[in-house]
Structure formats: C-alpha cells, structure tokens
Amino acid sequence: MGRPPDAHSTLAPAGTTTVPGLIPDLVAGLPCELRDAQQGSGDGGPGGGSCCPRMHLGPLSAPPPGPSWALTAVAVAAGVLAVSCLLCVACCCCYQGCRKKPRGQEAVGLGGPQGTTSIHLVQPDVESSESAPGGPRHWGRLLLSLGYDFGSQEIQVGLKQAADLRAGGPGGTADPYARVSLSTGVGHTHETRVHRGTLCPTFHETCCFHVPQRELARTALRVQVLSFRRFSAHEPLAELSLPLGTVDPQHVLEQWYQLGPPGTTEPEPSGELCLSLRYVPGSGRLTVVVLEARGLSPGLADPYVKVQLMLNQRKWKKRKTSARKGTAAPYFNEAFTFLVPFSQVQSVDLVLAVWARGPHFRAEPVGKVLLGARASGQALQHWADMLAHARRPVAQWHRLRPAGEVDGALALKPRLHLPLPGS
C-alpha cells in the first residue's frame, strides 16, 4: 500500500508529474527533459519510457528578475514631482512676502539694476509730511500782478493763476475761485469765475480798487481762495494778505506769492439768497424762482424780494414777492417768467434785491444779487450753467452785495422820457 498524502502536499492534476519543491502548474509547463532529470533513473532511466529524448541539463536556476529600467523611470518621476512641489512652495512664499512689504520700503529700493522708481515715489507723501509734528504745511501759490494808476488813483490787481492748492474734500480735488478785497474798502469785493475740478486754476482776470495815494501805506490786499459749494457754505482753501506799502507803485510787478492758511470767514452781515434759473431757447422763457433767504439781520421786518430784468443797461421788467413777517430766514418759493428772445439773452441783466422795513419803519434795500453776462464770480457761473443746461432749473445760493456796489457795476443809464401827445 502507498503512503497517504501529506496534509500540506498538493495533489497534481491528472496527466502531470509531481516534482518536489515546485508548483504543479509550473512543473507541467517544464520541458520533458527537465522532468526526466528530476524524476531519477528509476522512473525514466536509459531503458525506461521517457517523454522525450534524454539530454544533459545543468542545475535548475531561479527565474530572472523583472526589468530594471521600469524602477529607474518610477524613481526619476518621483524625484521630478518632488522638486516641482518644492519650487511651487518657494514661489508662493516669495510672492506673499512681496505683497506684505510696506509701500515705503518698496519705493526706497533704488539699488536694483532694473529699478524704475521715479522721484515722486521716493519723496514722502504730502499727507504724511504734514501729519508729522512740526512739519511745514503748504497751502499753494498765487501768481499776481499789481500796478497803480496815479491819474485815477486806482490799484490794478491781475489774478493770473494758482498752483498746488490743497484739496479739502474727500475726492482729492476742488472747485476753486478767488475773492479779492481791500482792508479799507468795506463791502467792495471782486470774485473770479469758478473753475471745476482742479487744484491749479487759471484765472486771467483783472479788477481795480480806488485807493488814494496817501492811503497806500496802510492798505492791505486780501485774496481768499475758496472751494465752491452750491448748497452749503463755501470752503476756504488758502489766503494771501499783502500790504500795499511794500509794493513799488512805479512799476507793474508780476510774481508768485506763497499762500497761507485760510483765516476765519466772518458770516456775511447782509445775508444770502437762494434762487433757481431756467431758460428755454425755443420759446424764450426765462423762469426765475425765488426760493429762500438766510442770514438776514434780526432787526429787519417783513422782508420781500424785487426781481428786475434790464436790457441794454435800462430797466425793462420787474416783479416782486409777497412779504414774510416775523422771520430772518424767509421762505418764498415764488416763480416769475419773462419772455427773453434768444438773440437778447446775452444783453440782459437780472437783479434781485432783498428789501425789508428797518428801524425807521421804511422799506430799505438789504442787498442785491446781479446775474448776467456782466456779472462776475459765482453769479456769472450760475448764468453760464443755466445757458449750458437749457430747459433744466439750476439752483444756487448767492451772497447779497451792497446795493450801491451793484448799482455802480451796472452803471444804469437814465430812463428815456418820451414826449406825451399834446404836450
């Protein structure tokens, strides 16, 4: 009887030969010469049955290992991926460091061979220099010309331009205009046109003030630069106070003057008036809406407004509002319409006068506003805005000027007296 099979041995399938130490499937795939050599002479000796002719074979060797180039390729790919990751991390760290660098350190880097830093980046900002304790504050410059006419005894002031003004608003710009007055000429002022959205306005305007020669030494010229606000108080930007005693009246001098900080602006004693203008070129309708007044003297009673339209320096048409009692800030909101052909719109003058009863219970003019092509300053700007925005109402506050000053600027001609029939 045969030996029973071992528990750990594996039975070979039918038609195969079992070789110790080899898997049956692999043994089945071996050549017949190798199987005969492994079985020994008892089974397949020289005279025994052999599945193939006998050949001399060497000792059995292990199967060759896998190809080495595959392992090399995997190692190279892993190395390239690791290097790429390291480079990406390094670039990200450098980029974050550049972004977190302060702006001031960025501008100071002048030693690099590829630096393109300009001088305005190297210099400190205006805001930072002014915020430093003890640092000088620059308010801008003004180009001014002064001359004196001994014949008419008038000082001629030429406002040329301003430069490097300070922006008071959050937008970094301003709508500047200049107001010129004398220390001895109470109520006599000249205002330039408003220049929109600039800190370097060009004025090119001239004004004259009557100053006797003996008073030149104790008279000072005051130039205020303000930023225009349509519905609120105008913001002072800078100011120049120039004693005329230091100026040579024999020659016309034109030079730059350094502006100083704005002084305290006293409220206008005569008050202000708000009105709206609207012009329709097709129909020739000029609509004037008297809205309200403010800042009038509390001692005045029953204020009202007279509206006069003049053509070629002669009174043409007039209207007036109703009186408002018991208030120094009357609200009118009354509209008046005048027919003005488009061919005459540049030849008319519009005068609004605020009247009120004074201490003597008589109606007296409080102040006037002159608008039209012969006006100046804010009034001229308001008239220009009305013509530029046809068919649209344009409202604005105006400072009341003394009645005598406006009448002098108008140089009214006397009314023509026509002969009556039968006289």
C-alpha positions in Angstrom: 0.0 0.0 0.0 1.2 3.5 -0.7 1.9 6.3 1.8 -1.1 8.6 2.4 -0.7 12.1 1.0 0.7 14.7 3.3 -1.7 17.3 4.6 0.5 20.1 3.3 1.1 18.5 -0.1 -0.8 19.5 -3.1 -2.3 16.9 -5.5 -1.2 17.4 -9.1 -3.9 17.2 -11.7 -4.2 14.2 -13.9 -1.6 13.9 -16.6 1.0 15.9 -14.7 4.1 14.9 -12.8 4.8 16.0 -9.3 8.3 17.4 -8.6 9.2 18.2 -5.0 9.5 22.0 -4.3 7.7 23.1 -7.5 4.2 24.1 -8.0 2.3 21.5 -10.2 1.3 24.1 -12.7 4.9 25.2 -13.2 6.1 21.6 -13.4 3.6 20.9 -16.1 5.0 23.7 -18.1 8.6 22.4 -17.9 10.2 20.6 -20.8 10.2 16.9 -20.8 14.0 16.6 -20.5 13.9 18.5 -17.3 11.1 16.4 -15.8 13.0 13.2 -16.6 16.1 14.5 -14.9 14.2 15.4 -11.8 12.4 12.1 -11.6 15.6 10.0 -11.5 16.6 6.8 -13.2 14.0 4.6 -11.6 11.2 6.2 -13.5 12.9 7.3 -16.7 16.3 5.6 -16.8 18.0 4.9 -20.0 15.9 2.0 -20.7 12.7 3.3 -19.3 10.0 5.2 -21.0 10.8 8.8 -21.5 8.6 11.5 -22.8 11.4 13.0 -24.9 15.0 12.1 -25.8 17.5 12.3 -22.9 19.6 15.5 -22.8 22.3 16.7 -20.3 20.9 19.6 -18.3 22.7 21.8 -15.8 21.3 22.5 -12.3 17.9 24.3 -12.2 18.3 28.2 -11.8 15.8 30.7 -10.4 13.7 32.8 -12.9 15.4 36.1 -13.9 14.2 39.3 -12.1 11.9 42.0 -13.7 13.4 44.7 -16.0 15.5 47.4 -14.1 14.6 50.4 -16.4 11.0 50.4 -15.0 12.2 51.0 -11.5 14.5 53.7 -12.7 11.7 55.5 -14.5 9.5 55.5 -11.5 12.3 56.9 -9.3 13.0 59.7 -11.8 9.3 60.6 -12.0 9.0 60.7 -8.2 12.1 63.0 -8.0 10.8 65.4 -10.6 7.5 65.6 -8.9 9.1 66.3 -5.5 11.3 69.1 -7.0 8.3 70.7 -8.7 6.4 70.8 -5.4 9.3 72.4 -3.6 9.7 75.1 -6.4 6.0 75.9 -6.2 6.1 76.3 -2.4 9.1 78.6 -2.7 7.5 80.8 -5.3 4.3 81.1 -3.2 6.3 82.2 -0.2 8.3 84.8 -2.2 5.0 86.3 -3.7 3.4 86.6 -0.2 6.5 88.3 1.1 6.4 90.9 -1.7 2.8 91.6 -1.2 3.2 92.2 2.6 6.1 94.6 2.1 5.2 98.2 3.1 4.8 100.8 0.3 7.5 103.0 1.8 10.1 100.1 1.6 9.0 99.4 -1.9 9.9 102.9 -3.1 13.3 103.0 -1.4 14.7 100.1 -3.3 16.9 102.1 -5.7 19.9 99.8 -5.8 18.4 97.2 -8.1 19.7 97.2 -11.7 16.1 97.1 -13.1 14.6 99.7 -10.7 12.2 102.1 -12.4 11.3 104.1 -9.3 10.5 107.8 -10.0 11.2 110.7 -7.8 7.7 111.2 -6.6 7.7 107.7 -5.1 10.9 108.4 -3.2 9.7 111.7 -1.7 7.2 111.3 1.2 3.6 111.9 0.5 2.1 115.3 1.3 -0.3 113.9 3.8 2.4 112.0 5.7 4.7 115.0 5.8 2.0 117.3 7.0 0.9 114.9 9.7 4.3 114.8 11.2 4.7 117.1 14.2 6.4 120.3 13.4 6.3 119.7 9.6 5.5 122.7 7.3 2.1 122.9 5.7 1.9 124.1 2.1 -1.2 125.9 1.0 -0.3 126.6 -2.6 0.9 129.6 -4.6 -0.7 132.5 -6.4 0.6 134.4 -9.5 -0.4 138.1 -9.0 0.3 141.4 -10.8 0.0 144.7 -9.1 0.0 148.2 -10.7 -1.0 151.7 -9.6 -2.5 154.4 -11.8 -1.7 157.8 -10.3 -4.1 159.6 -12.6 -7.3 157.7 -11.4 -5.7 156.7 -8.1 -6.6 153.0 -8.6 -4.8 149.9 -7.7 -5.0 147.3 -10.6 -4.9 143.7 -9.4 -4.3 141.0 -12.0 -5.2 137.4 -10.9 -3.2 135.1 -13.2 -3.3 131.6 -11.8 -2.9 129.5 -8.7 -1.0 126.3 -8.3 -0.6 123.4 -5.8 -3.8 124.2 -3.9 -4.9 121.8 -1.1 -7.9 119.7 -1.6 -10.3 120.0 1.3 -12.9 117.4 0.2 -12.6 113.6 0.1 -12.4 113.5 -3.7 -8.9 114.9 -3.8 -10.0 118.0 -5.9 -11.8 121.3 -5.5 -13.8 123.9 -7.4 -11.7 127.0 -6.6 -12.4 130.7 -7.1 -10.7 133.8 -5.7 -12.2 136.7 -3.8 -10.3 140.0 -3.7 -10.9 142.8 -1.3 -9.1 145.6 0.5 -8.7 146.2 4.2 -10.1 149.7 3.9 -12.8 149.0 1.2 -15.6 147.6 3.3 -18.1 145.8 1.1 -16.1 146.2 -2.1 -15.0 142.8 -3.3 -14.3 141.1 -6.6 -14.9 137.4 -7.3 -13.5 135.3 -10.2 -15.2 132.6 -12.0 -15.4 129.1 -10.6 -13.1 126.5 -12.1 -14.4 123.0 -11.8 -12.3 120.0 -10.6 -8.8 121.5 -10.5 -6.2 122.4 -8.0 -4.3 124.7 -10.5 -6.9 127.1 -11.8 -6.1 129.8 -14.4 -8.0 133.0 -13.7 -6.7 135.7 -16.1 -9.0 138.4 -14.5 -8.3 142.0 -13.6 -10.0 144.2 -11.0 -9.5 147.8 -9.9 -9.9 149.4 -6.5 -9.9 153.1 -5.8 -7.2 153.8 -3.2 -5.9 157.4 -2.7 -2.1 157.5 -2.8 -1.8 158.7 0.8 -3.6 155.6 2.0 -1.5 153.0 0.1 0.9 152.6 3.0 -1.9 151.5 5.4 -3.9 149.4 3.0 -3.6 145.7 2.6 -4.8 143.5 -0.3 -6.6 140.4 0.7 -7.1 137.4 -1.6 -9.1 134.5 -0.5 -9.2 131.2 -2.4 -12.4 129.2 -1.7 -13.9 126.0 -3.0 -17.4 126.4 -4.4 -20.4 124.6 -2.9 -23.7 125.1 -4.5 -26.0 124.4 -1.4 -23.7 124.8 1.5 -21.1 127.2 2.9 -18.0 127.6 0.6 -14.9 126.0 2.0 -11.8 128.3 2.4 -8.7 126.8 0.9 -6.0 129.5 1.3 -5.4 133.2 1.8 -3.0 135.9 1.0 -2.6 139.2 2.8 -0.3 141.6 1.1 0.4 145.1 2.5 0.5 147.6 -0.4 3.0 149.7 1.4 5.7 147.1 0.5 4.9 147.3 -3.2 6.6 149.7 -5.6 3.7 151.7 -7.3 6.0 152.9 -10.0 6.2 149.6 -11.8 3.8 146.7 -12.6 5.1 143.7 -10.7 4.1 140.2 -11.5 5.4 137.4 -9.3 4.4 134.3 -7.4 3.3 134.6 -3.8 3.1 131.8 -1.2 -0.4 131.3 0.1 -1.0 130.9 3.8 -3.7 129.2 5.9 -7.2 130.5 5.4 -8.4 132.9 8.1 -11.7 132.8 9.8 -14.5 133.7 7.5 -16.9 136.0 9.1 -20.6 135.4 8.3 -21.9 137.9 5.8 -24.0 140.5 7.6 -26.2 141.2 4.6 -27.3 137.5 4.3 -27.7 135.2 1.3 -30.4 134.4 -1.2 -31.2 131.1 -2.9 -32.8 131.2 -6.4 -33.3 129.0 -9.4 -32.9 129.8 -13.1 -34.3 128.1 -16.1 -34.2 129.1 -19.7 -35.9 127.6 -22.8 -34.3 128.8 -26.0 -37.1 127.8 -28.3 -39.9 129.8 -26.6 -37.5 132.4 -25.0 -38.9 131.8 -21.5 -36.7 132.8 -18.6 -38.1 131.4 -15.3 -36.8 132.8 -12.0 -37.8 131.1 -8.8 -37.0 132.9 -5.6 -36.6 130.1 -3.0 -35.5 131.5 0.3 -33.1 133.8 2.2 -31.0 133.3 5.3 -28.7 135.3 7.5 -30.7 138.5 7.4 -30.4 140.9 10.3 -32.9 140.1 13.1 -33.8 143.8 13.3 -35.4 143.8 9.8 -39.1 143.2 9.4 -41.3 142.0 6.6 -38.6 141.0 4.0 -39.5 140.6 0.4 -37.6 140.3 -3.0 -37.8 142.5 -6.0 -36.9 140.9 -9.4 -35.8 143.3 -12.1 -34.8 142.5 -15.7 -32.8 145.1 -17.6 -31.9 145.3 -21.2 -29.0 147.4 -22.5 -28.5 148.9 -19.0 -32.1 150.1 -18.8 -34.8 148.8 -16.5 -37.1 146.6 -18.6 -39.4 144.4 -16.4 -39.9 143.9 -12.7 -41.8 141.7 -10.3 -41.8 141.2 -6.5 -42.7 138.6 -4.0 -45.0 138.9 -1.1 -43.6 139.9 2.3 -42.8 137.4 5.0 -43.4 138.6 8.5 -41.6 137.8 11.7 -38.6 135.8 10.4 -34.9 136.4 9.4 -34.9 133.4 7.2 -38.0 133.8 5.0 -39.1 131.0 2.6 -40.7 132.4 -0.6 -40.8 129.7 -3.3 -42.4 132.1 -5.9 -41.7 131.8 -9.6 -41.6 134.6 -12.3 -41.4 134.1 -16.0 -40.0 136.6 -18.5 -40.0 136.5 -22.3 -36.4 137.0 -23.5 -35.6 136.1 -27.1 -32.5 134.1 -27.6 -30.8 136.9 -29.5 -31.1 139.1 -26.4 -30.3 136.7 -23.6 -26.7 137.9 -23.6 -27.7 141.5 -23.4 -30.0 141.3 -20.3 -29.1 141.7 -16.6 -31.1 140.1 -13.8 -31.1 141.9 -10.5 -32.7 140.5 -7.3 -32.9 142.9 -4.4 -34.0 142.0 -0.8 -36.0 144.7 0.8 -37.2 145.0 4.4 -38.5 147.6 6.9 -35.8 148.9 9.1 -35.8 150.7 12.5 -37.5 153.7 10.9 -40.3 151.6 9.5 -39.3 152.4 6.0 -38.5 149.8 3.3 -34.8 149.7 2.6 -32.7 147.5 0.3 -30.8 144.9 2.4 -28.7 143.7 -0.5 -28.7 142.8 -4.2 -27.6 140.0 -6.5 -26.5 140.7 -10.1 -26.7 137.9 -12.7 -26.0 138.0 -16.4 -23.1 138.3 -18.9 -21.7 141.3 -17.0 -21.7 139.6 -13.6 -18.6 138.1 -12.0 -17.7 135.2 -9.8 -20.5 132.8 -8.7 -23.2 134.9 -10.3 -21.6 134.6 -13.7 -21.0 130.9 -13.2 -24.7 130.4 -12.3 -25.8 132.3 -15.5 -23.4 130.2 -17.6 -24.7 126.9 -16.1 -28.3 128.0 -16.9 -27.3 128.5 -20.6 -25.3 125.3 -20.7 -28.2 123.2 -19.3 -31.2 124.5 -21.2 -34.7 123.6 -20.1 -33.3 122.5 -16.7 -33.6 124.5 -13.5 -30.3 125.4 -11.8 -30.5 126.5 -8.2 -27.7 128.2 -6.2 -27.1 130.3 -3.1 -25.7 133.9 -3.6 -24.2 136.3 -1.2 -26.0 139.6 -1.0 -23.9 142.6 -2.1 -24.4 146.2 -1.0 -26.9 148.0 -3.2 -24.5 150.8 -4.1 -21.9 148.4 -5.3 -24.3 146.6 -7.6 -25.7 149.9 -9.0 -22.2 151.1 -9.7 -21.3 147.9 -11.5 -24.5 148.3 -13.6 -23.8 152.0 -14.4 -27.5 152.4 -15.1 -28.5 154.9 -17.8 -31.3 157.3 -17.0 -34.7 156.3 -18.3 -35.7 158.0 -21.5 -38.5 160.5 -21.1 -40.7 160.3 -24.2 -42.9 163.4 -25.1 -46.5 162.8 -24.3 -49.1 163.5 -27.0 -50.4 167.1 -26.9 -47.5 168.4 -24.8 
